[in-house]
Amino acid sequence: MTSIYVGNLPFSVSEDELRTLFEEHGSVHSVKLINDRETGRPRGFGFVEMDPSEAAVAIQRLNGVDLGGRALRINEAQEREARPPRRPR
């Protein structure tokens, strides 16, 4: 399974709309839009999981595509670097 980072999303986009866009290029296993923890508002990015060969095609074809007036930034998601533990408040 390949996780695809999808950035510069319009705040109005839904998971269903994003799934439909990516399904044109293969089978989508999951879609996750990221919201702000404090406000619950969209942060303008998300992740889509697809099979590796289909993901490569989707990344190539959808990077830079206009969605809701914004050019999407799409690439293979990178693992987050480990963060040091947070200090207590």
Secondary structure, 3 states (H helix, E strand, C coil): CEEEEEECCCCCCCHHHHHHHHHCCCCEEEEEEEECCCCCCEEEEEEEEECHHHHHHHHHHHCCCEECCEECEEEECCCCCCCCCCCCC
